Amino acid sequence: MAISRTALLDEIRTALARAPVTVLTGPRQAGKTTLARALLSEASPGYFDLEDPVSLARLEEPKTALEPLRELIVIDEVQRRPDLFPVLRVLADRPGSPARFLILASASGELLRQSAETLAGRMERIEIGGFTLSELGASAADTLWRRGAFPRAYLAGRERDSMAWRKQFIQTLLERDLPQWGVRVPAVALLRFWTMLAHYHGQLWNAAEPARSLGVSPSTTRRYLDLLTDALVLRQLQPWHSNLGKRQVKSPKIYVRDSGLLHQLLGLDSEKALLSHPKLGASWEGFVIEQVLAVEPHDEAWFWATHQGAEIDLLLRRGDRLFGVEVKRADAPRMTQSIRIAIDDLGLEQVAVVYPGAKRYPLSDSVEAVPLSALATPGSLFGGQDTAP
C-alpha cells in the first residue's frame, strides 16, 4: 500500500530550489530514504547511502567524488560522516551552484548544530516524522494513534506484526544506532529510562525522581533525556514565559513523540488495553500535539502553565501572533476558566480545542471546538483565518 507524501516532496523541492543544501531530518525509519528515492534514483551516481560500504568507499576522497557531480546529490545517513560538512560548504559556495545537496540525517543534536554552524546561510532544514492525518485521511485516526506514525508500524498487516516492528525499532536504536553515533551508555540503562519516561508522558520534567529510581545523578538523567531527544524519539516541549505577575511553570513537558512507541513501552498490546490504561488521555494529547505540529504552520511552539492552575497545552507563534491549542478527550468540550485566563494574559488571537467528536462549533468569539478530523486538512485548525506567518 503506497501512501502519497506529495506535500512533503513539494516542500523538499522548494527548499532545494532556494538553498544549495537541504537537510532532511527525522527519526530512523520515518520515510526519509523513500522521499529521497522519489527525487533521485538509488542507481544514480549522485546517490550515496553511508550504510552501504560501496558508498563509503566512493566517498573516501569526498571532494574528488562530489565535485564533478551536477544537479541533485543525495547523501543518506550523513551522521556517520560528519567530516563531510566542511566539504559541502566548499562545494555549496562554488559560483553558479552547479549542484544541490539533499542531506538525510536520523540524529543527532550535536550533528545538526555542527551542520548549522558549518553551512550557515547555505542550508534549509526540514524535519519530518511518520505519517500524518493529512496524508492518510481522517478515517485513519484511530489506527494511526494506536500503532503510531512510522510507515512500517502503521502499514503492518496484523497488530502483532506492528508490535513486533516497534519492539525491534526500539532495540535497534538503543543497541546499534546510538552506539554508532558515539553514545557510550548501556542499552539496558537507556531502555529502563525510556520506559520510565513513558509513564511520565505529558508531565513536567523533574530529574530527581527518575534519578532516584535508576540510582544515578540528576545530571545523568538529563543527559539520557537529551540523547533520546536528539534521536528525535522524545519531545521536550518548552514552557512559554511572559512578564506576568504570576508564577509560571519553567520545566519542560516530556512526550514520547510517536504514540505507537509509547504504547509499546507501556506494554499496551490491544485497543482494549489502551482504552483502559491510566495514560489514555496523555497518550491522546501527545498524539494530537504531534499531528498539530506536523501540519499547522508555525515559527515556534511551547506550552504555558502557571502554578495557580491556568494552562494551555500548546502555543503556536506565527510572526507576532500567538494561537492556542487545547486537547480534550471529551464528547463535548466546554469553555474553561483556564482558557479565559490564557487569552487575557497572553493575548491569544484564537484557541482551538481539539476533541475526538465530529462537529465544529464555537465556544466563544475566539475559541472553537475542533474535531481531530480537521487536521486532515493542513492549515484549517483555526477556522480558515489568515494565519500565515
DOPA-159716 format. One record per residue (C-alpha): x, y, z; residue in one letter. Coordinates in Angstrom, 2 decimals. Example, Ala and Ser with C-alpha at 12.3 -4.5 7.8 and 13.67 -1.06 7.14 Angstrom:
% residues 2
(atom (12.30, -4.50, 7.80), A)
(atom (13.67, -1.06, 7.14), S)
% end
This chain:
% residues 389
(atom (0.00, 0.00, 0.00), M)
(atom (1.67, 3.20, -1.21), A)
(atom (0.99, 6.40, 0.71), I)
(atom (1.39, 9.63, -1.22), S)
(atom (3.54, 12.24, 0.55), R)
(atom (3.13, 14.90, -2.11), T)
(atom (3.17, 17.87, 0.26), A)
(atom (6.49, 16.79, 1.78), L)
(atom (8.03, 16.23, -1.65), L)
(atom (6.89, 19.69, -2.74), D)
(atom (8.39, 21.20, 0.41), E)
(atom (11.71, 19.47, -0.28), I)
(atom (11.73, 20.59, -3.93), R)
(atom (11.05, 24.18, -2.86), T)
(atom (13.90, 24.08, -0.33), A)
(atom (16.29, 22.63, -2.93), L)
(atom (15.41, 25.45, -5.31), A)
(atom (16.16, 28.08, -2.65), R)
(atom (19.32, 26.78, -1.00), A)
(atom (22.32, 24.72, -2.15), P)
(atom (21.94, 22.34, 0.81), V)
(atom (18.74, 20.90, 2.28), T)
(atom (19.00, 18.83, 5.46), V)
(atom (16.12, 16.38, 5.90), L)
(atom (15.96, 15.15, 9.49), T)
(atom (13.71, 12.69, 11.26), G)
(atom (13.91, 9.52, 13.33), P)
(atom (15.08, 6.27, 11.81), R)
(atom (12.53, 4.58, 9.53), Q)
(atom (10.33, 7.70, 9.23), A)
(atom (10.47, 7.62, 5.44), G)
(atom (13.38, 9.95, 4.62), K)
(atom (15.05, 7.50, 2.25), T)
(atom (11.77, 6.79, 0.43), T)
(atom (11.28, 10.52, -0.12), L)
(atom (14.85, 10.92, -1.39), A)
(atom (14.46, 8.00, -3.81), R)
(atom (11.34, 9.67, -5.22), A)
(atom (13.61, 12.58, -6.21), L)
(atom (16.71, 10.65, -7.31), L)
(atom (17.21, 7.01, -8.25), S)
(atom (19.38, 4.98, -5.92), E)
(atom (21.29, 3.84, -9.02), A)
(atom (22.28, 7.43, -9.84), S)
(atom (25.96, 8.34, -9.38), P)
(atom (24.74, 11.22, -7.21), G)
(atom (23.15, 8.92, -4.60), Y)
(atom (25.26, 7.97, -1.56), F)
(atom (23.95, 5.73, 1.24), D)
(atom (26.52, 5.82, 4.03), L)
(atom (25.30, 2.49, 5.42), E)
(atom (26.45, 0.97, 2.10), D)
(atom (30.17, 0.05, 2.06), P)
(atom (30.32, 0.92, -1.65), V)
(atom (29.12, 4.47, -0.98), S)
(atom (31.56, 4.82, 1.90), L)
(atom (34.38, 3.71, -0.39), A)
(atom (33.29, 6.18, -3.08), R)
(atom (33.49, 8.98, -0.50), L)
(atom (36.95, 8.05, 0.74), E)
(atom (38.10, 11.24, -1.01), E)
(atom (34.88, 13.27, -0.72), P)
(atom (35.82, 16.40, -2.63), K)
(atom (37.16, 14.36, -5.54), T)
(atom (33.98, 12.25, -5.61), A)
(atom (31.45, 15.09, -5.27), L)
(atom (32.98, 17.99, -7.17), E)
(atom (32.30, 16.67, -10.72), P)
(atom (28.62, 15.88, -9.97), L)
(atom (25.86, 18.21, -11.10), R)
(atom (22.19, 18.73, -10.29), E)
(atom (20.89, 16.71, -7.30), L)
(atom (23.19, 14.83, -4.91), I)
(atom (21.72, 12.76, -2.05), V)
(atom (23.77, 11.73, 0.99), I)
(atom (21.83, 9.37, 3.28), D)
(atom (22.72, 8.70, 6.95), E)
(atom (25.14, 11.61, 7.00), V)
(atom (25.56, 11.32, 10.78), Q)
(atom (28.07, 8.54, 10.02), R)
(atom (30.39, 11.05, 8.32), R)
(atom (30.14, 14.49, 10.00), P)
(atom (33.51, 15.33, 8.45), D)
(atom (31.66, 15.85, 5.16), L)
(atom (30.12, 19.16, 6.24), F)
(atom (33.21, 21.34, 5.60), P)
(atom (33.50, 19.78, 2.12), V)
(atom (29.83, 20.52, 1.44), L)
(atom (30.39, 24.15, 2.45), R)
(atom (33.18, 24.50, -0.11), V)
(atom (31.10, 22.86, -2.85), L)
(atom (28.00, 24.89, -1.99), A)
(atom (29.99, 28.11, -2.41), D)
(atom (31.02, 27.40, -6.00), R)
(atom (29.93, 30.07, -8.50), P)
(atom (26.61, 29.23, -10.10), G)
(atom (25.85, 26.47, -7.57), S)
(atom (26.08, 23.64, -10.13), P)
(atom (24.75, 21.05, -7.65), A)
(atom (22.07, 20.80, -4.99), R)
(atom (22.65, 18.60, -1.94), F)
(atom (19.91, 16.72, -0.10), L)
(atom (21.34, 15.51, 3.20), I)
(atom (19.45, 12.89, 5.25), L)
(atom (20.09, 12.61, 9.00), A)
(atom (18.46, 10.45, 11.68), S)
(atom (20.01, 12.44, 14.51), A)
(atom (21.69, 13.96, 16.45), S)
(atom (21.58, 17.30, 18.17), G)
(atom (25.33, 17.78, 18.01), E)
(atom (25.40, 16.82, 14.34), L)
(atom (22.69, 19.33, 13.47), L)
(atom (24.41, 22.05, 15.45), R)
(atom (27.61, 21.33, 13.57), Q)
(atom (25.86, 21.42, 10.21), S)
(atom (24.10, 24.67, 11.09), A)
(atom (27.40, 26.28, 12.00), E)
(atom (29.36, 24.94, 9.02), T)
(atom (26.60, 25.57, 6.46), L)
(atom (25.18, 28.77, 7.91), A)
(atom (23.44, 30.77, 5.18), G)
(atom (23.66, 27.86, 2.74), R)
(atom (21.10, 25.37, 4.05), M)
(atom (17.45, 24.81, 4.84), E)
(atom (16.32, 22.21, 7.34), R)
(atom (13.13, 20.15, 7.08), I)
(atom (12.11, 17.85, 9.92), E)
(atom (9.71, 15.01, 9.24), I)
(atom (8.03, 12.38, 11.36), G)
(atom (5.99, 9.46, 10.16), G)
(atom (2.59, 9.58, 8.51), F)
(atom (0.10, 12.34, 9.29), T)
(atom (-3.67, 12.55, 9.06), L)
(atom (-3.26, 14.88, 6.10), S)
(atom (-1.52, 12.04, 4.23), E)
(atom (-3.76, 9.19, 5.39), L)
(atom (-7.18, 10.83, 5.77), G)
(atom (-9.32, 11.36, 8.84), A)
(atom (-10.62, 7.77, 8.83), S)
(atom (-7.12, 6.55, 9.73), A)
(atom (-7.01, 8.43, 13.03), A)
(atom (-7.64, 5.51, 15.42), D)
(atom (-5.15, 3.18, 13.74), T)
(atom (-2.56, 5.94, 13.43), L)
(atom (-2.91, 6.76, 17.12), W)
(atom (-2.78, 3.14, 18.23), R)
(atom (0.07, 1.93, 16.01), R)
(atom (1.98, 5.17, 15.62), G)
(atom (3.17, 7.04, 12.56), A)
(atom (6.21, 5.01, 11.45), F)
(atom (5.30, 3.67, 8.00), P)
(atom (6.12, 0.01, 8.69), R)
(atom (4.32, 0.05, 12.04), A)
(atom (1.22, 1.66, 10.56), Y)
(atom (1.11, -0.46, 7.39), L)
(atom (1.76, -3.84, 9.08), A)
(atom (-0.74, -6.50, 8.06), G)
(atom (-1.58, -7.51, 11.63), R)
(atom (-1.48, -5.85, 15.02), E)
(atom (1.13, -8.31, 16.27), R)
(atom (3.34, -7.51, 13.27), D)
(atom (3.13, -3.81, 14.09), S)
(atom (4.10, -4.50, 17.69), M)
(atom (6.99, -6.73, 16.64), A)
(atom (8.33, -3.98, 14.37), W)
(atom (8.09, -1.36, 17.12), R)
(atom (9.90, -3.64, 19.57), K)
(atom (12.66, -4.20, 17.03), Q)
(atom (12.89, -0.46, 16.31), F)
(atom (13.48, 0.30, 20.00), I)
(atom (16.13, -2.42, 20.30), Q)
(atom (17.94, -1.36, 17.12), T)
(atom (18.00, 2.31, 18.11), L)
(atom (19.44, 1.59, 21.55), L)
(atom (21.77, -1.30, 20.69), E)
(atom (23.06, -0.29, 17.25), R)
(atom (22.24, 3.26, 16.16), D)
(atom (23.11, 5.24, 19.28), L)
(atom (26.47, 3.45, 19.73), P)
(atom (27.26, 4.18, 16.06), Q)
(atom (26.60, 7.86, 16.78), W)
(atom (29.14, 7.79, 19.60), G)
(atom (26.78, 7.26, 22.57), V)
(atom (28.50, 5.34, 25.36), R)
(atom (25.52, 4.48, 27.53), V)
(atom (24.46, 0.84, 28.06), P)
(atom (21.35, 0.00, 26.03), A)
(atom (19.69, -1.60, 29.06), V)
(atom (20.04, 1.64, 31.05), A)
(atom (18.53, 3.74, 28.26), L)
(atom (15.67, 1.23, 27.84), L)
(atom (14.84, 1.43, 31.55), R)
(atom (14.94, 5.20, 31.38), F)
(atom (12.82, 5.40, 28.22), W)
(atom (10.26, 3.03, 29.70), T)
(atom (10.15, 5.18, 32.82), M)
(atom (9.61, 8.28, 30.68), L)
(atom (6.61, 6.61, 29.04), A)
(atom (4.93, 6.74, 32.44), H)
(atom (5.78, 10.46, 32.71), Y)
(atom (4.46, 11.16, 29.19), H)
(atom (2.64, 14.51, 29.15), G)
(atom (4.00, 15.57, 32.54), Q)
(atom (6.51, 18.17, 33.67), L)
(atom (10.11, 17.02, 33.73), W)
(atom (11.63, 16.55, 37.17), N)
(atom (15.04, 14.86, 37.14), A)
(atom (15.07, 13.92, 40.83), A)
(atom (12.57, 11.05, 40.82), E)
(atom (13.91, 9.19, 37.74), P)
(atom (17.42, 9.67, 39.11), A)
(atom (16.47, 8.04, 42.43), R)
(atom (14.72, 5.17, 40.66), S)
(atom (17.70, 4.49, 38.40), L)
(atom (20.34, 5.08, 41.08), G)
(atom (22.11, 7.79, 39.07), V)
(atom (22.60, 11.54, 39.41), S)
(atom (20.07, 14.08, 38.11), P)
(atom (22.69, 15.29, 35.62), S)
(atom (22.93, 11.74, 34.22), T)
(atom (19.17, 11.55, 33.67), T)
(atom (19.37, 14.95, 31.99), R)
(atom (21.98, 13.51, 29.63), R)
(atom (19.79, 10.47, 28.91), Y)
(atom (16.86, 12.80, 28.21), L)
(atom (18.89, 14.82, 25.73), D)
(atom (20.15, 11.67, 23.98), L)
(atom (16.62, 10.48, 23.25), L)
(atom (15.58, 13.99, 22.26), T)
(atom (18.49, 14.19, 19.81), D)
(atom (17.42, 10.82, 18.38), A)
(atom (14.06, 12.51, 17.62), L)
(atom (12.02, 9.97, 19.59), V)
(atom (11.35, 12.25, 22.55), L)
(atom (9.97, 15.79, 22.66), R)
(atom (10.83, 18.31, 25.34), Q)
(atom (8.07, 20.88, 24.93), L)
(atom (9.44, 24.05, 26.48), Q)
(atom (7.36, 26.47, 28.57), P)
(atom (6.41, 29.94, 27.39), W)
(atom (7.44, 32.78, 29.73), H)
(atom (5.80, 36.18, 29.75), S)
(atom (6.11, 39.18, 32.03), N)
(atom (3.12, 38.48, 34.24), L)
(atom (2.62, 38.92, 37.94), G)
(atom (2.18, 35.17, 38.26), K)
(atom (4.44, 32.24, 39.00), R)
(atom (4.81, 30.39, 35.71), Q)
(atom (5.95, 26.81, 35.16), V)
(atom (9.54, 26.74, 33.92), K)
(atom (10.17, 23.00, 33.39), S)
(atom (9.57, 21.32, 30.02), P)
(atom (6.85, 18.77, 29.39), K)
(atom (8.01, 15.35, 28.23), I)
(atom (6.37, 13.42, 25.39), Y)
(atom (7.30, 10.20, 23.59), V)
(atom (6.91, 11.59, 20.09), R)
(atom (5.41, 8.52, 18.44), D)
(atom (2.23, 7.16, 20.05), S)
(atom (2.97, 3.65, 18.81), G)
(atom (6.35, 3.62, 20.56), L)
(atom (4.68, 5.00, 23.69), L)
(atom (2.16, 2.15, 23.69), H)
(atom (4.96, -0.38, 23.10), Q)
(atom (6.94, 0.96, 26.07), L)
(atom (3.79, 0.84, 28.23), L)
(atom (3.14, -2.78, 27.19), G)
(atom (-0.24, -2.00, 25.58), L)
(atom (-0.93, -4.86, 23.17), D)
(atom (-4.51, -4.12, 22.12), S)
(atom (-7.05, -1.36, 21.68), E)
(atom (-8.82, -2.58, 24.81), K)
(atom (-5.63, -2.30, 26.86), A)
(atom (-5.07, 1.25, 25.57), L)
(atom (-8.62, 2.43, 26.27), L)
(atom (-8.47, 1.17, 29.86), S)
(atom (-4.99, 2.47, 30.67), H)
(atom (-4.40, 5.42, 33.05), P)
(atom (-2.24, 7.14, 30.38), K)
(atom (-5.09, 7.11, 27.83), L)
(atom (-5.70, 10.87, 28.00), G)
(atom (-1.99, 11.71, 27.99), A)
(atom (-1.40, 9.41, 25.02), S)
(atom (-4.15, 11.09, 23.01), W)
(atom (-2.86, 14.54, 23.97), E)
(atom (0.64, 13.71, 22.74), G)
(atom (-0.73, 12.23, 19.51), F)
(atom (-2.77, 15.36, 18.77), V)
(atom (0.14, 17.67, 19.58), I)
(atom (2.40, 15.82, 17.13), E)
(atom (-0.26, 16.00, 14.43), Q)
(atom (-0.76, 19.73, 15.01), V)
(atom (2.98, 20.42, 14.87), L)
(atom (3.27, 18.38, 11.66), A)
(atom (0.54, 20.10, 9.67), V)
(atom (-0.08, 23.56, 11.16), E)
(atom (2.31, 26.33, 10.09), P)
(atom (4.22, 27.89, 12.98), H)
(atom (7.51, 29.57, 13.78), D)
(atom (7.86, 28.26, 17.34), E)
(atom (5.86, 26.11, 19.76), A)
(atom (5.56, 25.95, 23.54), W)
(atom (3.08, 25.13, 26.29), F)
(atom (2.06, 27.56, 29.02), W)
(atom (1.10, 26.96, 32.64), A)
(atom (1.03, 28.85, 35.92), T)
(atom (1.35, 27.49, 39.44), H)
(atom (-2.17, 28.79, 40.02), Q)
(atom (-3.52, 26.18, 37.59), G)
(atom (-4.08, 28.06, 34.32), A)
(atom (-2.57, 26.36, 31.27), E)
(atom (-2.66, 25.87, 27.52), I)
(atom (-1.43, 22.58, 26.05), D)
(atom (0.22, 24.15, 23.00), L)
(atom (1.11, 27.69, 21.94), L)
(atom (1.96, 28.39, 18.31), L)
(atom (3.72, 31.59, 17.30), R)
(atom (3.15, 32.85, 13.77), R)
(atom (5.01, 36.07, 13.23), G)
(atom (3.95, 38.31, 16.10), D)
(atom (0.71, 36.41, 16.82), R)
(atom (0.03, 33.64, 19.32), L)
(atom (-2.52, 30.86, 18.87), F)
(atom (-3.52, 28.32, 21.48), G)
(atom (-4.39, 24.63, 21.21), V)
(atom (-6.14, 22.70, 23.97), E)
(atom (-6.54, 18.92, 23.69), V)
(atom (-9.64, 17.42, 25.30), K)
(atom (-10.62, 13.76, 25.02), R)
(atom (-14.25, 14.59, 25.76), A)
(atom (-17.56, 14.20, 23.93), D)
(atom (-18.42, 17.91, 24.10), A)
(atom (-15.67, 20.20, 25.41), P)
(atom (-16.71, 23.46, 27.03), R)
(atom (-15.18, 26.84, 27.68), M)
(atom (-12.99, 26.83, 30.78), T)
(atom (-11.67, 29.48, 33.12), Q)
(atom (-8.14, 28.33, 32.27), S)
(atom (-8.67, 29.20, 28.60), I)
(atom (-10.12, 32.62, 29.52), R)
(atom (-7.08, 33.39, 31.68), I)
(atom (-4.70, 32.32, 28.92), A)
(atom (-6.45, 34.51, 26.35), I)
(atom (-6.35, 37.53, 28.68), D)
(atom (-2.79, 37.02, 29.94), D)
(atom (-1.14, 36.04, 26.68), L)
(atom (-3.24, 37.96, 24.17), G)
(atom (-4.07, 34.84, 22.18), L)
(atom (-5.64, 35.51, 18.81), E)
(atom (-7.61, 32.29, 18.77), Q)
(atom (-7.81, 28.98, 20.65), V)
(atom (-8.75, 25.65, 19.08), A)
(atom (-9.98, 22.93, 21.45), V)
(atom (-9.27, 19.67, 19.62), V)
(atom (-11.54, 16.78, 20.56), Y)
(atom (-12.49, 13.38, 19.05), P)
(atom (-16.03, 14.34, 18.01), G)
(atom (-17.44, 15.19, 14.59), A)
(atom (-18.91, 18.69, 14.91), K)
(atom (-17.11, 22.02, 14.81), R)
(atom (-18.72, 24.67, 16.99), Y)
(atom (-17.83, 27.96, 18.73), P)
(atom (-17.24, 28.18, 22.48), L)
(atom (-16.75, 31.95, 22.43), S)
(atom (-15.77, 34.67, 19.97), D)
(atom (-12.17, 33.45, 19.83), S)
(atom (-12.49, 29.82, 20.99), V)
(atom (-13.74, 26.93, 18.88), E)
(atom (-14.18, 23.20, 19.47), A)
(atom (-12.48, 21.49, 16.52), V)
(atom (-12.73, 17.77, 15.61), P)
(atom (-9.47, 15.88, 15.24), L)
(atom (-10.52, 15.18, 11.66), S)
(atom (-9.85, 18.85, 10.82), A)
(atom (-6.14, 18.08, 10.96), L)
(atom (-6.54, 16.04, 7.79), A)
(atom (-6.64, 19.44, 6.03), T)
(atom (-3.42, 21.37, 6.76), P)
(atom (-3.91, 24.92, 7.94), G)
(atom (-7.60, 24.52, 8.84), S)
(atom (-7.27, 24.27, 12.63), L)
(atom (-8.13, 27.92, 13.23), F)
(atom (-11.22, 28.16, 11.10), G)
(atom (-9.63, 29.13, 7.83), G)
(atom (-8.49, 32.54, 9.12), Q)
(atom (-5.49, 34.16, 7.54), D)
(atom (-2.89, 32.60, 9.80), T)
(atom (0.13, 32.61, 7.53), A)
(atom (3.31, 33.65, 9.31), P)
% end
